[in-house]
Each structure stands twice: as structure tokens, then as C-alpha cells.
């Protein structure tokens, strides 16, 4: 999993800000007072992303082992 940070201008033009080789997969963040809080947006995006990635990898592993 790699991460792309993109901002979209008012006219719809995407601008690539950075590429992360090891993006954070946590679904919580720290508030100013140190309290940890779950991010609903991160949960909705990251959990399916990790699940689908694992499904792709395991199906590829199963396919490779069947060919042997």
C-alpha cells in the first residue's frame, strides 16, 4: 500500500503533494489535549482498503500455490 496526497483546485485540477511509501493505517488521531479520537473518515477509507489489499494478496498466493 502506498499513499498519494492530492489537493484539488477549485477548477478541478488535481495537484500531487507527496507520495508516501509507508502511509499511516491508523484510524485515530490525537487532539490538542492529548486525547485519542477515532476518525470516521479514516475508518471508512482505510479499513476497506486494508481488507481488499489482503484479499488480493491471499488470492494471488492461492493461485500461485495451485500452479505448483
PDB file as gemmi writes it, atoms N, CA and C in Angstrom:
CRYST1    1.000    1.000    1.000  90.00  90.00  90.00 P 1                      
ATOM      1  N   UNK A   1       0.858  -1.174   0.000  1.00  0.00           N  
ATOM      2  CA  UNK A   1       0.000   0.000   0.000  1.00  0.00           C  
ATOM      3  C   UNK A   1       0.898   1.229   0.000  1.00  0.00           C  
ATOM      4  N   UNK A   2       0.666   2.122  -0.944  1.00  0.00           N  
ATOM      5  CA  UNK A   2       1.356   3.409  -0.949  1.00  0.00           C  
ATOM      6  C   UNK A   2       0.291   4.499  -0.893  1.00  0.00           C  
ATOM      7  N   UNK A   3       0.674   5.664  -0.423  1.00  0.00           N  
ATOM      8  CA  UNK A   3      -0.285   6.754  -0.278  1.00  0.00           C  
ATOM      9  C   UNK A   3       0.058   7.931  -1.165  1.00  0.00           C  
ATOM     10  N   UNK A   4      -0.959   8.498  -1.771  1.00  0.00           N  
ATOM     11  CA  UNK A   4      -0.799   9.699  -2.586  1.00  0.00           C  
ATOM     12  C   UNK A   4      -1.591  10.819  -1.928  1.00  0.00           C  
ATOM     13  N   UNK A   5      -0.925  11.919  -1.582  1.00  0.00           N  
ATOM     14  CA  UNK A   5      -1.614  13.090  -1.039  1.00  0.00           C  
ATOM     15  C   UNK A   5      -1.869  14.047  -2.197  1.00  0.00           C  
ATOM     16  N   UNK A   6      -3.141  14.309  -2.431  1.00  0.00           N  
ATOM     17  CA  UNK A   6      -3.553  15.130  -3.572  1.00  0.00           C  
ATOM     18  C   UNK A   6      -4.489  16.225  -3.077  1.00  0.00           C  
ATOM     19  N   UNK A   7      -4.324  17.411  -3.619  1.00  0.00           N  
ATOM     20  CA  UNK A   7      -5.258  18.505  -3.362  1.00  0.00           C  
ATOM     21  C   UNK A   7      -5.910  18.832  -4.703  1.00  0.00           C  
ATOM     22  N   UNK A   8      -7.180  19.202  -4.653  1.00  0.00           N  
ATOM     23  CA  UNK A   8      -7.901  19.528  -5.885  1.00  0.00           C  
ATOM     24  C   UNK A   8      -8.227  21.022  -5.866  1.00  0.00           C  
ATOM     25  N   UNK A   9      -7.797  21.710  -6.906  1.00  0.00           N  
ATOM     26  CA  UNK A   9      -8.074  23.148  -7.022  1.00  0.00           C  
ATOM     27  C   UNK A   9      -9.557  23.382  -7.301  1.00  0.00           C  
ATOM     28  N   UNK A  10      -9.982  24.625  -7.143  1.00  0.00           N  
ATOM     29  CA  UNK A  10     -11.387  24.974  -7.385  1.00  0.00           C  
ATOM     30  C   UNK A  10     -11.841  24.596  -8.786  1.00  0.00           C  
ATOM     31  N   UNK A  11     -10.930  24.661  -9.763  1.00  0.00           N  
ATOM     32  CA  UNK A  11     -11.298  24.335 -11.147  1.00  0.00           C  
ATOM     33  C   UNK A  11     -11.255  22.830 -11.428  1.00  0.00           C  
ATOM     34  N   UNK A  12     -10.957  22.018 -10.392  1.00  0.00           N  
ATOM     35  CA  UNK A  12     -10.945  20.570 -10.539  1.00  0.00           C  
ATOM     36  C   UNK A  12      -9.597  19.974 -10.878  1.00  0.00           C  
ATOM     37  N   UNK A  13      -8.575  20.812 -11.022  1.00  0.00           N  
ATOM     38  CA  UNK A  13      -7.237  20.324 -11.347  1.00  0.00           C  
ATOM     39  C   UNK A  13      -6.596  19.671 -10.121  1.00  0.00           C  
ATOM     40  N   UNK A  14      -6.208  18.393 -10.220  1.00  0.00           N  
ATOM     41  CA  UNK A  14      -5.538  17.746  -9.083  1.00  0.00           C  
ATOM     42  C   UNK A  14      -4.059  18.129  -9.036  1.00  0.00           C  
ATOM     43  N   UNK A  15      -3.540  18.309  -7.822  1.00  0.00           N  
ATOM     44  CA  UNK A  15      -2.128  18.613  -7.609  1.00  0.00           C  
ATOM     45  C   UNK A  15      -1.568  17.541  -6.671  1.00  0.00           C  
ATOM     46  N   UNK A  16      -0.548  16.821  -7.126  1.00  0.00           N  
ATOM     47  CA  UNK A  16       0.104  15.813  -6.292  1.00  0.00           C  
ATOM     48  C   UNK A  16       1.021  16.515  -5.302  1.00  0.00           C  
ATOM     49  N   UNK A  17       0.776  16.309  -4.005  1.00  0.00           N  
ATOM     50  CA  UNK A  17       1.591  16.930  -2.968  1.00  0.00           C  
ATOM     51  C   UNK A  17       2.760  16.043  -2.568  1.00  0.00           C  
ATOM     52  N   UNK A  18       2.483  14.753  -2.352  1.00  0.00           N  
ATOM     53  CA  UNK A  18       3.546  13.825  -1.983  1.00  0.00           C  
ATOM     54  C   UNK A  18       3.083  12.392  -2.169  1.00  0.00           C  
ATOM     55  N   UNK A  19       4.058  11.494  -2.215  1.00  0.00           N  
ATOM     56  CA  UNK A  19       3.799  10.057  -2.278  1.00  0.00           C  
ATOM     57  C   UNK A  19       4.437   9.440  -1.043  1.00  0.00           C  
ATOM     58  N   UNK A  20       3.661   8.637  -0.314  1.00  0.00           N  
ATOM     59  CA  UNK A  20       4.140   8.010   0.916  1.00  0.00           C  
ATOM     60  C   UNK A  20       4.363   6.516   0.687  1.00  0.00           C  
ATOM     61  N   UNK A  21       5.586   6.062   0.927  1.00  0.00           N  
ATOM     62  CA  UNK A  21       5.906   4.644   0.762  1.00  0.00           C  
ATOM     63  C   UNK A  21       5.323   3.806   1.894  1.00  0.00           C  
ATOM     64  N   UNK A  22       5.099   4.415   3.048  1.00  0.00           N  
ATOM     65  CA  UNK A  22       4.547   3.707   4.204  1.00  0.00           C  
ATOM     66  C   UNK A  22       3.511   4.604   4.885  1.00  0.00           C  
ATOM     67  N   UNK A  23       2.325   4.746   4.277  1.00  0.00           N  
ATOM     68  CA  UNK A  23       1.319   5.639   4.855  1.00  0.00           C  
ATOM     69  C   UNK A  23       0.760   5.093   6.164  1.00  0.00           C  
ATOM     70  N   UNK A  24       0.297   5.989   6.992  1.00  0.00           N  
ATOM     71  CA  UNK A  24      -0.322   5.589   8.257  1.00  0.00           C  
ATOM     72  C   UNK A  24      -1.616   4.836   7.976  1.00  0.00           C  
ATOM     73  N   UNK A  25      -1.804   3.731   8.663  1.00  0.00           N  
ATOM     74  CA  UNK A  25      -3.040   2.972   8.537  1.00  0.00           C  
ATOM     75  C   UNK A  25      -3.877   3.062   9.807  1.00  0.00           C  
ATOM     76  N   UNK A  26      -3.494   3.957  10.723  1.00  0.00           N  
ATOM     77  CA  UNK A  26      -4.276   4.139  11.944  1.00  0.00           C  
ATOM     78  C   UNK A  26      -5.578   4.854  11.611  1.00  0.00           C  
ATOM     79  N   UNK A  27      -6.583   4.625  12.447  1.00  0.00           N  
ATOM     80  CA  UNK A  27      -7.873   5.269  12.217  1.00  0.00           C  
ATOM     81  C   UNK A  27      -8.215   6.235  13.344  1.00  0.00           C  
ATOM     82  N   UNK A  28      -7.197   6.623  14.120  1.00  0.00           N  
ATOM     83  CA  UNK A  28      -7.434   7.617  15.160  1.00  0.00           C  
ATOM     84  C   UNK A  28      -6.346   8.683  15.099  1.00  0.00           C  
ATOM     85  N   UNK A  29      -6.572   9.763  15.814  1.00  0.00           N  
ATOM     86  CA  UNK A  29      -5.609  10.861  15.846  1.00  0.00           C  
ATOM     87  C   UNK A  29      -5.642  11.515  17.222  1.00  0.00           C  
ATOM     88  N   UNK A  30      -4.609  12.284  17.526  1.00  0.00           N  
ATOM     89  CA  UNK A  30      -4.518  12.970  18.817  1.00  0.00           C  
ATOM     90  C   UNK A  30      -5.105  14.366  18.725  1.00  0.00           C  
ATOM     91  N   UNK A  31      -5.906  14.713  19.720  1.00  0.00           N  
ATOM     92  CA  UNK A  31      -6.407  16.076  19.835  1.00  0.00           C  
ATOM     93  C   UNK A  31      -5.357  16.921  20.549  1.00  0.00           C  
ATOM     94  N   UNK A  32      -5.558  18.223  20.595  1.00  0.00           N  
ATOM     95  CA  UNK A  32      -4.595  19.139  21.223  1.00  0.00           C  
ATOM     96  C   UNK A  32      -4.355  18.797  22.690  1.00  0.00           C  
ATOM     97  N   UNK A  33      -5.370  18.262  23.375  1.00  0.00           N  
ATOM     98  CA  UNK A  33      -5.222  17.925  24.797  1.00  0.00           C  
ATOM     99  C   UNK A  33      -4.632  16.528  25.018  1.00  0.00           C  
ATOM    100  N   UNK A  34      -4.258  15.840  23.939  1.00  0.00           N  
ATOM    101  CA  UNK A  34      -3.645  14.518  24.047  1.00  0.00           C  
ATOM    102  C   UNK A  34      -4.616  13.356  23.945  1.00  0.00           C  
ATOM    103  N   UNK A  35      -5.901  13.639  23.954  1.00  0.00           N  
ATOM    104  CA  UNK A  35      -6.918  12.597  23.835  1.00  0.00           C  
ATOM    105  C   UNK A  35      -6.882  11.998  22.432  1.00  0.00           C  
ATOM    106  N   UNK A  36      -7.017  10.661  22.349  1.00  0.00           N  
ATOM    107  CA  UNK A  36      -7.076   9.982  21.051  1.00  0.00           C  
ATOM    108  C   UNK A  36      -8.541   9.903  20.627  1.00  0.00           C  
ATOM    109  N   UNK A  37      -8.800  10.177  19.364  1.00  0.00           N  
ATOM    110  CA  UNK A  37     -10.164  10.155  18.848  1.00  0.00           C  
ATOM    111  C   UNK A  37     -10.196   9.424  17.512  1.00  0.00           C  
ATOM    112  N   UNK A  38     -11.194   8.538  17.349  1.00  0.00           N  
ATOM    113  CA  UNK A  38     -11.341   7.790  16.100  1.00  0.00           C  
ATOM    114  C   UNK A  38     -11.822   8.723  14.994  1.00  0.00           C  
ATOM    115  N   UNK A  39     -11.251   8.560  13.813  1.00  0.00           N  
ATOM    116  CA  UNK A  39     -11.664   9.331  12.644  1.00  0.00           C  
ATOM    117  C   UNK A  39     -12.597   8.468  11.798  1.00  0.00           C  
ATOM    118  N   UNK A  40     -13.842   8.903  11.681  1.00  0.00           N  
ATOM    119  CA  UNK A  40     -14.823   8.159  10.890  1.00  0.00           C  
ATOM    120  C   UNK A  40     -14.379   8.094   9.423  1.00  0.00           C  
ATOM    121  N   UNK A  41     -13.838   9.193   8.902  1.00  0.00           N  
ATOM    122  CA  UNK A  41     -13.376   9.214   7.508  1.00  0.00           C  
ATOM    123  C   UNK A  41     -12.264   8.189   7.306  1.00  0.00           C  
ATOM    124  N   UNK A  42     -11.264   8.178   8.213  1.00  0.00           N  
ATOM    125  CA  UNK A  42     -10.183   7.197   8.104  1.00  0.00           C  
ATOM    126  C   UNK A  42     -10.723   5.776   8.195  1.00  0.00           C  
ATOM    127  N   UNK A  43     -11.674   5.554   9.086  1.00  0.00           N  
ATOM    128  CA  UNK A  43     -12.249   4.219   9.232  1.00  0.00           C  
ATOM    129  C   UNK A  43     -12.958   3.786   7.945  1.00  0.00           C  
ATOM    130  N   UNK A  44     -13.712   4.688   7.337  1.00  0.00           N  
ATOM    131  CA  UNK A  44     -14.449   4.357   6.113  1.00  0.00           C  
ATOM    132  C   UNK A  44     -13.530   4.116   4.921  1.00  0.00           C  
ATOM    133  N   UNK A  45     -12.362   4.734   4.921  1.00  0.00           N  
ATOM    134  CA  UNK A  45     -11.432   4.582   3.798  1.00  0.00           C  
ATOM    135  C   UNK A  45     -10.411   3.477   4.052  1.00  0.00           C  
ATOM    136  N   UNK A  46      -9.782   3.487   5.223  1.00  0.00           N  
ATOM    137  CA  UNK A  46      -8.641   2.599   5.467  1.00  0.00           C  
ATOM    138  C   UNK A  46      -9.030   1.148   5.732  1.00  0.00           C  
ATOM    139  N   UNK A  47     -10.107   0.911   6.469  1.00  0.00           N  
ATOM    140  CA  UNK A  47     -10.480  -0.480   6.755  1.00  0.00           C  
ATOM    141  C   UNK A  47     -10.796  -1.257   5.476  1.00  0.00           C  
ATOM    142  N   UNK A  48     -11.640  -0.728   4.569  1.00  0.00           N  
ATOM    143  CA  UNK A  48     -11.871  -1.456   3.309  1.00  0.00           C  
ATOM    144  C   UNK A  48     -10.605  -1.578   2.457  1.00  0.00           C  
ATOM    145  N   UNK A  49      -9.758  -0.561   2.486  1.00  0.00           N  
ATOM    146  CA  UNK A  49      -8.512  -0.603   1.715  1.00  0.00           C  
ATOM    147  C   UNK A  49      -7.627  -1.759   2.175  1.00  0.00           C  
ATOM    148  N   UNK A  50      -7.442  -1.882   3.483  1.00  0.00           N  
ATOM    149  CA  UNK A  50      -6.605  -2.959   4.020  1.00  0.00           C  
ATOM    150  C   UNK A  50      -7.258  -4.312   3.756  1.00  0.00           C  
ATOM    151  N   UNK A  51      -8.574  -4.405   3.968  1.00  0.00           N  
ATOM    152  CA  UNK A  51      -9.293  -5.664   3.714  1.00  0.00           C  
ATOM    153  C   UNK A  51      -9.133  -6.094   2.261  1.00  0.00           C  
ATOM    154  N   UNK A  52      -9.377  -5.182   1.335  1.00  0.00           N  
ATOM    155  CA  UNK A  52      -9.296  -5.517  -0.088  1.00  0.00           C  
ATOM    156  C   UNK A  52      -7.874  -5.863  -0.511  1.00  0.00           C  
ATOM    157  N   UNK A  53      -6.893  -5.179   0.062  1.00  0.00           N  
ATOM    158  CA  UNK A  53      -5.488  -5.493  -0.237  1.00  0.00           C  
ATOM    159  C   UNK A  53      -5.148  -6.900   0.224  1.00  0.00           C  
ATOM    160  N   UNK A  54      -5.573  -7.255   1.428  1.00  0.00           N  
ATOM    161  CA  UNK A  54      -5.316  -8.607   1.936  1.00  0.00           C  
ATOM    162  C   UNK A  54      -6.022  -9.659   1.082  1.00  0.00           C  
ATOM    163  N   UNK A  55      -7.231  -9.371   0.643  1.00  0.00           N  
ATOM    164  CA  UNK A  55      -7.945 -10.313  -0.227  1.00  0.00           C  
ATOM    165  C   UNK A  55      -7.211 -10.505  -1.551  1.00  0.00           C  
ATOM    166  N   UNK A  56      -6.701  -9.423  -2.123  1.00  0.00           N  
ATOM    167  CA  UNK A  56      -5.928  -9.533  -3.368  1.00  0.00           C  
ATOM    168  C   UNK A  56      -4.666 -10.365  -3.174  1.00  0.00           C  
ATOM    169  N   UNK A  57      -3.945 -10.092  -2.098  1.00  0.00           N  
ATOM    170  CA  UNK A  57      -2.689 -10.810  -1.840  1.00  0.00           C  
ATOM    171  C   UNK A  57      -2.959 -12.286  -1.593  1.00  0.00           C  
ATOM    172  N   UNK A  58      -3.947 -12.595  -0.769  1.00  0.00           N  
ATOM    173  CA  UNK A  58      -4.207 -14.004  -0.463  1.00  0.00           C  
ATOM    174  C   UNK A  58      -4.715 -14.754  -1.686  1.00  0.00           C  
ATOM    175  N   UNK A  59      -5.504 -14.104  -2.532  1.00  0.00           N  
ATOM    176  CA  UNK A  59      -5.968 -14.798  -3.744  1.00  0.00           C  
ATOM    177  C   UNK A  59      -4.798 -15.045  -4.694  1.00  0.00           C  
ATOM    178  N   UNK A  60      -3.842 -14.122  -4.758  1.00  0.00           N  
ATOM    179  CA  UNK A  60      -2.650 -14.320  -5.586  1.00  0.00           C  
ATOM    180  C   UNK A  60      -1.798 -15.464  -5.030  1.00  0.00           C  
ATOM    181  N   UNK A  61      -1.677 -15.539  -3.709  1.00  0.00           N  
ATOM    182  CA  UNK A  61      -0.901 -16.621  -3.096  1.00  0.00           C  
ATOM    183  C   UNK A  61      -1.556 -17.971  -3.368  1.00  0.00           C  
ATOM    184  N   UNK A  62      -2.886 -18.025  -3.258  1.00  0.00           N  
ATOM    185  CA  UNK A  62      -3.597 -19.275  -3.517  1.00  0.00           C  
ATOM    186  C   UNK A  62      -3.441 -19.692  -4.973  1.00  0.00           C  
ATOM    187  N   UNK A  63      -3.522 -18.746  -5.885  1.00  0.00           N  
ATOM    188  CA  UNK A  63      -3.372 -19.037  -7.313  1.00  0.00           C  
ATOM    189  C   UNK A  63      -1.971 -19.558  -7.609  1.00  0.00           C  
ATOM    190  N   UNK A  64      -0.960 -18.957  -7.005  1.00  0.00           N  
ATOM    191  CA  UNK A  64       0.428 -19.387  -7.210  1.00  0.00           C  
ATOM    192  C   UNK A  64       0.642 -20.797  -6.673  1.00  0.00           C  
ATOM    193  N   UNK A  65       0.071 -21.096  -5.501  1.00  0.00           N  
ATOM    194  CA  UNK A  65       0.265 -22.427  -4.927  1.00  0.00           C  
ATOM    195  C   UNK A  65      -0.481 -23.496  -5.732  1.00  0.00           C  
ATOM    196  N   UNK A  66      -1.587 -23.156  -6.385  1.00  0.00           N  
ATOM    197  CA  UNK A  66      -2.321 -24.110  -7.228  1.00  0.00           C  
ATOM    198  C   UNK A  66      -1.524 -24.479  -8.468  1.00  0.00           C  
ATOM    199  N   UNK A  67      -0.748 -23.545  -8.979  1.00  0.00           N  
ATOM    200  CA  UNK A  67       0.038 -23.790 -10.192  1.00  0.00           C  
ATOM    201  C   UNK A  67       1.207 -24.732  -9.945  1.00  0.00           C  
ATOM    202  N   UNK A  68       1.627 -24.868  -8.711  1.00  0.00           N  
ATOM    203  CA  UNK A  68       2.804 -25.705  -8.400  1.00  0.00           C  
ATOM    204  C   UNK A  68       2.444 -27.125  -8.339  1.00  0.00           C  
TER     205      UNK A  68                                                      
END                                                                             
